[in-house]
Amino acid sequence: GEGRAYEETLDRLRIFASEQRFLIGVRLLTGNLEPVRAGHAYSDLAELILENALMEARVELADKHGVIEGAEICVIGLGRLGSREMTAGSDLDLILLYDAPPDAESNGVKPLAASMYFMRLPQRLTSALSAPMAEGILYEVDFRLRPSGNKGPLATSFSGFSKYQRNEAWTWEHQALLRSRPVAGSAQVAREFERIRRETLKNRVCQESLLGDVMSMRRKMREQLDQSNSELFDLKQGEGGIADIEFIVQ
């Protein structure tokens, strides 16, 4: 049946992903691939898997609830995926943005309002990527950087996102935008996202409080994450370590 075909497609994706990860890892270990290029290769692989998993999730949702005419969805990658610095074990930090006509609903036997439809779609995408199967999982997925944080829906309407960036986003969210880019889905929403991203980073970052915000945030992170002691230095979170350098660059 359809359910079985869906599972088989996901299994094929998992086999393909684990083979590709292995090949990238071998080339990295044998010195045939520089670390920076390996980061690009892992990120390209993640994008390919995301595009296919999104397509499968959409087909599966359409079987039950139809589609919403004129609606678009785009997946934004942040963190290591956004900056194309992924490693073999990186999670996917994602935001899902959708654009739908006002009061739109799907055209299936069991129609859903756009807000509900785009709540179900990321749930299906997440389970396609993260559900443990015989072939393992594809990726752990993290939506915590979305505008509503852990409380709100997994997908954000594009108008809600642009309003949030204009009026409510914090400095750390502007930092996250620096390492963000569209990675799957609608090219139209991707273009709109890039426009909002540029406008936000150019005009909405509060220069007066920027240094204080960044220092306070970094201090809090270090208090929670720094594993340094008298013998060992935490290369990532220690004072003067990689995270400090990243913050200075940002």
C-alpha positions as CSV (number, residue, x, y, z in Angstrom):
1,G,0.0,0.0,0.0
2,E,0.8,3.7,0.0
3,G,2.2,3.6,3.6
4,R,4.6,0.8,2.7
5,A,5.8,2.7,-0.4
6,Y,6.4,5.8,1.8
7,E,8.5,3.7,4.3
8,E,10.5,2.1,1.5
9,T,11.3,5.5,0.0
10,L,12.5,6.7,3.4
11,D,14.6,3.5,3.9
12,R,16.2,4.1,0.5
13,L,17.0,7.7,1.6
14,R,18.5,6.4,4.9
15,I,20.7,3.9,3.0
16,F,21.8,6.6,0.5
17,A,22.6,9.1,3.3
18,S,24.6,6.6,5.4
19,E,26.6,5.5,2.3
20,Q,27.4,9.1,1.4
21,R,28.4,10.1,5.0
22,F,30.7,7.1,5.0
23,L,32.3,8.1,1.7
24,I,32.8,11.7,2.8
25,G,34.3,10.5,6.1
26,V,36.7,8.2,4.3
27,R,37.9,11.0,2.0
28,L,38.3,13.3,5.0
29,L,40.3,10.7,7.0
30,T,42.6,9.8,4.1
31,G,43.3,13.5,3.4
32,N,41.6,13.5,0.0
33,L,39.1,16.1,1.2
34,E,39.9,19.2,3.2
35,P,37.8,19.8,6.3
36,V,36.1,22.9,4.8
37,R,35.2,21.0,1.6
38,A,33.9,18.1,3.8
39,G,31.6,20.6,5.6
40,H,30.2,21.6,2.2
41,A,29.8,18.0,1.2
42,Y,27.9,17.1,4.4
43,S,25.7,20.2,4.0
44,D,25.0,19.4,0.3
45,L,24.0,15.9,1.3
46,A,21.7,17.3,4.1
47,E,20.0,19.6,1.5
48,L,19.4,16.8,-0.9
49,I,17.9,14.6,1.8
50,L,15.8,17.5,3.1
51,E,14.4,18.3,-0.4
52,N,13.4,14.6,-0.8
53,A,12.0,14.2,2.7
54,L,9.9,17.4,2.3
55,M,8.5,16.1,-1.0
56,E,7.6,12.7,0.6
57,A,6.0,14.5,3.6
58,R,3.9,16.7,1.2
59,V,2.7,13.7,-0.8
60,E,1.8,11.8,2.3
61,L,-0.1,14.8,3.7
62,A,-1.9,15.4,0.4
63,D,-3.2,11.8,0.3
64,K,-5.2,12.5,3.5
65,H,-5.9,16.2,3.3
66,G,-5.3,17.4,-0.3
67,V,-3.2,20.5,-1.1
68,I,-3.7,24.2,-0.5
69,E,-3.9,26.0,-3.8
70,G,-1.4,28.9,-4.1
71,A,0.4,28.0,-0.9
72,E,4.2,27.8,-0.7
73,I,6.6,26.4,1.9
74,C,10.4,26.9,2.3
75,V,12.9,25.3,4.7
76,I,15.5,27.7,6.1
77,G,18.7,26.1,7.4
78,L,20.5,27.8,10.4
79,G,23.6,27.0,12.4
80,R,26.1,24.6,10.8
81,L,23.7,23.8,7.9
82,G,23.2,27.5,7.3
83,S,27.0,28.2,7.2
84,R,27.8,24.9,5.3
85,E,30.0,23.7,8.2
86,M,28.3,20.4,8.9
87,T,30.0,17.3,10.3
88,A,29.0,13.7,10.2
89,G,27.0,14.0,13.4
90,S,25.5,17.5,13.1
91,D,21.8,18.2,13.8
92,L,19.6,20.2,11.4
93,D,18.7,23.6,12.8
94,L,15.6,24.6,10.8
95,I,12.9,27.2,10.4
96,L,9.9,26.4,8.2
97,L,8.2,29.4,6.5
98,Y,4.9,29.1,4.6
99,D,2.9,31.6,2.5
100,A,-0.8,30.9,2.0
101,P,-3.7,33.0,0.8
102,P,-5.9,34.4,3.6
103,D,-8.4,31.9,5.1
104,A,-7.0,29.2,2.8
105,E,-7.8,25.5,3.4
106,S,-6.8,22.3,1.8
107,N,-8.9,20.6,-0.9
108,G,-8.9,17.0,0.3
109,V,-11.6,14.7,1.8
110,K,-10.6,16.0,5.2
111,P,-9.8,19.7,4.6
112,L,-7.5,21.6,7.0
113,A,-7.1,25.3,7.6
114,A,-3.6,26.6,6.5
115,S,-2.4,27.0,10.1
116,M,-3.2,23.4,10.9
117,Y,-2.0,22.1,7.6
118,F,1.4,23.7,8.1
119,M,1.5,22.4,11.6
120,R,1.1,18.8,10.3
121,L,3.6,19.1,7.5
122,P,6.7,19.8,9.7
123,Q,5.6,17.1,12.1
124,R,5.6,14.6,9.1
125,L,8.9,16.0,7.9
126,T,10.5,15.6,11.4
127,S,9.3,12.0,11.8
128,A,10.6,11.2,8.2
129,L,14.0,12.6,9.2
130,S,14.2,11.5,12.9
131,A,12.1,8.3,13.3
132,P,14.4,5.4,14.2
133,M,14.2,2.6,11.6
134,A,16.2,-0.4,10.7
135,E,18.6,1.8,8.7
136,G,19.0,4.3,11.6
137,I,17.8,7.9,11.5
138,L,18.5,10.5,8.9
139,Y,19.0,13.5,11.1
140,E,18.1,14.9,14.5
141,V,16.0,18.0,13.8
142,D,16.0,21.2,15.9
143,F,13.3,23.9,15.5
144,R,14.2,25.8,18.7
145,L,15.5,28.8,16.7
146,R,12.0,29.5,15.2
147,P,10.5,32.9,16.2
148,S,8.1,31.5,18.8
149,G,10.8,29.3,20.3
150,N,9.7,26.0,21.9
151,K,6.2,27.2,22.6
152,G,4.7,27.9,19.2
153,P,3.9,26.0,16.0
154,L,6.7,24.4,14.0
155,A,6.0,26.4,10.9
156,T,5.7,30.2,10.8
157,S,3.7,32.2,8.3
158,F,5.9,34.4,6.2
159,S,4.0,37.5,7.2
160,G,4.3,36.6,10.9
161,F,8.0,36.0,10.4
162,S,8.7,39.4,8.8
163,K,6.6,41.2,11.4
164,Y,8.6,39.4,14.2
165,Q,11.9,40.3,12.7
166,R,10.8,43.9,12.3
167,N,9.5,44.4,15.9
168,E,10.5,41.7,18.3
169,A,13.6,39.7,17.4
170,W,16.5,39.7,19.9
171,T,20.2,40.2,19.2
172,W,20.8,36.4,19.4
173,E,18.2,35.9,16.8
174,H,19.9,38.4,14.5
175,Q,23.1,36.4,15.1
176,A,21.3,33.2,14.0
177,L,20.1,35.1,10.8
178,L,23.8,35.6,9.9
179,R,24.2,31.9,9.4
180,S,20.9,31.2,7.7
181,R,19.8,30.4,4.1
182,P,17.0,28.7,2.3
183,V,17.8,25.0,1.8
184,A,14.6,23.4,0.4
185,G,11.2,24.1,-0.9
186,S,9.8,27.2,-2.6
187,A,12.1,29.5,-4.6
188,Q,9.6,32.4,-4.3
189,V,9.5,32.2,-0.4
190,A,13.3,31.8,-0.5
191,R,13.7,35.1,-2.3
192,E,11.3,36.9,0.1
193,F,13.2,35.4,3.1
194,E,16.6,36.7,1.7
195,R,15.0,40.2,1.3
196,I,13.8,40.2,4.9
197,R,17.1,38.8,6.1
198,R,19.1,41.6,4.4
199,E,16.7,44.3,5.5
200,T,16.8,43.0,9.2
201,L,20.6,42.8,9.4
202,K,21.0,46.2,7.7
203,N,18.4,48.2,9.5
204,R,17.1,46.4,12.6
205,V,20.2,45.5,14.6
206,C,20.4,47.9,17.5
207,Q,24.1,49.1,17.3
208,E,23.9,50.9,20.7
209,S,23.2,47.7,22.7
210,L,24.9,45.2,20.4
211,L,28.2,44.9,22.2
212,G,26.6,44.6,25.7
213,D,24.0,42.0,24.4
214,V,26.7,39.9,22.8
215,M,29.0,39.9,25.8
216,S,26.2,39.1,28.2
217,M,25.0,36.2,26.0
218,R,28.5,34.8,25.6
219,R,29.0,35.1,29.4
220,K,25.8,33.1,30.1
221,M,26.9,30.4,27.5
222,R,30.3,30.1,29.0
223,E,28.9,29.7,32.5
224,Q,26.7,26.8,31.3
225,L,28.9,25.1,28.7
226,D,32.6,25.8,29.5
227,Q,34.2,22.5,30.6
228,S,37.7,24.0,31.2
229,N,39.5,23.2,34.4
230,S,43.1,23.7,35.8
231,E,44.5,20.9,33.5
232,L,42.4,21.1,30.4
233,F,41.1,24.0,28.2
234,D,37.7,23.7,26.5
235,L,38.7,24.5,22.9
236,K,35.1,25.3,21.9
237,Q,33.6,27.1,24.9
238,G,36.7,28.2,26.9
239,E,37.7,31.8,27.2
240,G,39.4,32.8,23.9
241,G,38.2,29.5,22.3
242,I,36.3,28.8,19.1
243,A,32.9,30.2,20.3
244,D,34.5,33.5,21.3
245,I,36.2,33.8,17.9
246,E,32.8,33.1,16.2
247,F,31.1,35.7,18.3
248,I,33.8,38.3,17.4
249,V,33.5,37.5,13.7
250,Q,29.7,37.7,13.8
